[in-house]
Amino acid sequence: MPASVDPDIVEQRIVEAAAVLPQVGGVTGWASLRWQGGSWFDGRSGKDENLPVDLATCYDDIRNQPGIHVIQERLGPRELLLVDGLRTTFAVRSVCLMMRYARDVRQAVAVADMAAFSDLVSRTELAAYFVRCSGWTGIPQARAALLLMDEHSWSPWETWLRLVWVLDAGFPPPLSNRPIFDRAGNHVATPDLLDLASGTYGEYDGGLHLEGKQRSRDIAREGRLRNLGLEGFTILATEIPHPERAVQQMTDARRRARWEPESRRQWTADLPPWWTPTHTVELRRQLTTRQRERWLRGRSLAG
């Protein structure tokens, strides 16, 4: 690698790996998703180290080398596409690969959620592709993760929060980032997690909400939600290694919740006519560029 090249520039690493591709082959995995616009795929591991760039090929014609991991599986030319001059596998195949080889089901769910965040794949597209992958290594895990996927998660930490709610606490699947309105149709808040039946909402706090104006806004919002009869909990980033603590907070909040019938609630998750729904990949793909800038600006990579 030339001395002038910064090895931490993710796009540069992808381009250099792609230079050794054979005639039938393409960049795949996280690098393919990054190249196709996946915001959350930065090529870094949980230990903040560079991940190798995965290259897909169906022949034994290239070898692993520093920074490059070769994957030899069935691969047809129709599963490849050219994006800005670089050959990659289609997003659905790239996501499938990552889900199959994820360390566990939860990581596989996070891959699917974050690919959906950037509208690269939908649950329906993945399900259709998985039908063709019977017998492939890891496909049972990918299928199990697909059942837990949510197309409206805004960060891996929100996905973690939802999976703790479902898998560890054992509660029914909640709604992700669903807006809440008062009975006059005014938007009150959009919590990370909402349990309609009990009237419980949950938030993940990565530490950016602890000080200054943001914290003041958070407190005011909590007050508005409480006044409408909703019960909430907030999970801090420091609690990720201790999901049992999150489970306790979730359980306590759900126990305190009012469990009011819909007819008596002062709040609703039903969308008023003026609100543009964006909670699925299909809905977001229908938006114009201007609409995306307006309606999706609330999403953030800050976590």
N, C-alpha and C positions, 0 to 999 in steps of 0.2 A: 504494500500500500504506500503511495507517495506520502512523503513527510508532510505535505501541505494539506492533506485530507484529515479532517477531524473525525475520528472513529465514532464519536457520539452523535454525529448528524445522521439520523435514522434513514432518511431518504438516500443519502450517499451510500450507506451500507447496503441498502436494497439494490441499488443500481450496480454496485460492484459485484454483488453475488449473482445477479442476473446475467452478468457478462459470461459466465461459464455454462449457461444453459445449453442443453443439446437441442436438436431440431424439434423434438417432441418433448416439451417440458415447460414449466412455468413457475414463477414465484408463487408460493402458497402460504397457508397459515396466517399468522399475525401480519407478516410483511405484505401479503396480498391485500388484506383488509385495510391496512394502513395506506397502501398505494391507491386504493379505491375510495378513500375518504373516511375511513374509520377513525373517529376522533380518539377513541380510548385505547387504540393499539399502538403503543409507543416503543415496542421492542425491548422493554425492560422487565426483568424478573422481579419477584417479590423481595429479593435481596438487593434490588436496584443495580443489577448487573445487565449488560447487554445480552439479549437472547440471540442465538444464531438465526440466520435467515433460512427458512425452509424452502427447498427447491423440490418440485414434484417432477418425476420422470418415470416412464414405464420400462426403461432399459437400464442395464448395468453399464452405463457409459460415463458417469461422473462419480467422484468419490467425495466423502466428507472432507472438509478442510477447515482451518480456523475461521470461525464466523459463518460457516455454511453447513447446513444439515440436509442431506439428500434423503428423500422419501421415495421409494420405488414401489408403486402400486399401479393397478389398472388406471390408465389415463388415455383418453381419446382426444383428438384435436378439437372436438366440439366442446370440451370442458375448458378450453383455453380462450382467452380474449386479450386483445392488445389495448392497453390503457396508457395513454401518453407515451407511446413508443416502447413500453415494457410489457412482456408477456406474463400474464398471471393466470391462475385458475379462477373460475367463477367464484363469486363470494360464497355461494351456498356450499360449494365443495370445500373452500378454505375454512368456513365455520365448522362444517362437519368434521374435518380433520382435527381441529383444535378441541372440539367436544369429545371426540373419540379418545384422544390422547391426554386429556386433562387429568390432573392428579386425582380428582374425585368429581362426583356429580355436581357439587356446588360450584366448583370452578367451571365446569361445563355450562352450567346455567348462566354464569356471569358472562361467558364468551357469547352465548346466544343473545342475552339481553343487550350487551354493548354493541353487537353487530346490528341489532334492531334499532338501537339509539340513533345510529347514522343511516338508518333505512336501507341497509345493505341486504338484509334478508328478512323474511317474515316467517312466522310459525308455519303457515301453510306451505311455503316454499321448502322449508327444511323437512317437513313431514313427507312431502312428495319425493324429495331426494333420498331420504332414508330408506324408502321402499326399495330403491335400487342397490342398497348397500348391505343386504343380508349376508352374513358371514364375515364381514369386514371386522378387523380388530377394533374393539371398543364400541361397536355400534349399539350394544345393549345399554351402555352408559349414556350415549348420546340420546337415545330414545327416552330413557328415564328423565334426563335433564330437560328434554323438550316439553314434557308434561308440566314442568315447573317454570317454564319460560314466561316472561312478561314483556311485551313490546313497548311498555311505557316506563321502564326503569331509567333513571337519569344518571346513575353512577354505579360502579361495582359495589360501593358501600350500601347503597339503597337495596341492591340485590341481596347482599349479605343480611340486611335487616329483615327483608321479606322472608328469606329462607329460615332464619332463626324463628320467626313468627310461625311459619308453617311446619318446619321439620322438627324443631326443638320444643317449641311451646305446644305444637299440635293443634293450632287454631286454623279455621277455614281460610283459604287464600284471600288476602285483602286486595283492595284496589290500590294501584300505584299512581301517585301524582294526579289524583282525580280532584278537580276543583270543587270547593264547597261554597254554596250560596245561601243567603238568608231567604226568607219566604217572599221578600220583595224582588228577588232576582239579582241582588247585589253580590258580587264575588267577595268572599271573605278571606279565603286562604286556599292553598294547594299543598296539603301535607304529603310527605313521602309515602305514607301508608295510611289507609282508611279502612276500618272494619265497619261496614254499614249496619250490621245487625245490632251491635252493641253501642255504636256511636263513639268508638275509640279511634284516635289517630296517633301516629307515631312519626318521629323525626330522627334522622341521623345528624349528629353535630360533629363535623370534622375539626372544629376548633376555630373556624373563621367567624363564628357567631358570638364569640364570648365577650367582645369589647365594643365600645363606641356605639355609633348609630345603628349598626346592624343588630346589636343586642337589644337596644331600645325598641326597634321595630319588632323583633321576635317576641318580646314581652307583651307589647301591645296586641300582637296577633293572637298570642295565647289567651289574653283576656277576652278578645272578641269570640274566640271559639268556645271558651268556657261559658260565656254569657249565653251562647246559643244551645248549651247543653251537651257539648262534646267533652270527652275526657281524653287527655293526652299523656304521652311520655316521650322523653328524649334520651337517646342512647349516644354516649360520647365515644369518640374514636378510641380512647384508652380502654374501652370495654370489649373491643373486638377479640382479644385473646381469652375473654371470659364470657362466653355466650350465656352461661347460666345466670349471670347478673342481668343480662338483657331479658331473659325469659321471666325472671322475677318481676322486673319492671312492667313488662307486657301483661303478665298475669294480674298484678295489682291494679293496673289501669283498667283492664277489662272488668275486673270485679267492681271497681268504683263506678263504672259507666252506668248510664241511666237505662239502657235497653228499652228506649221508648218506641212505641209503634210509629210507623211513618206518619200517620195522621196527626200525631201530637208533637212531632218534632218542629223546632223553630229553624231547622236547617234542611238542606236537601243537596243531593249530589246529581240531581237531574239537571241537564244543561238547558239554560234558557235559549230562546230562539236566536238571540244575538251572538251566542257563543259559538266559535268554530271548533269542533272536536278534533283533537290531534292525538288520541290515545292509541292508535294503531299505525303500523307501517303503511298500510294501504291509504289511510286518511292523510298521512303526512306526504306521501308521494303525490297526492293530488293538488297540493298547495303550490302556488306560484312562488317565485323567488321572493317577491315582496311580502307575500303572506307568511312565508317561513321566517323572514326577518322580524315580522311583527308578532306572530303567535308562538314562535319557539324561542324567543330571546330570553325567556325566563329560565331555560335549561342552562346548566353550568357544568364545567368540568372541575369545578373546585371541590365538589363532594360535600 
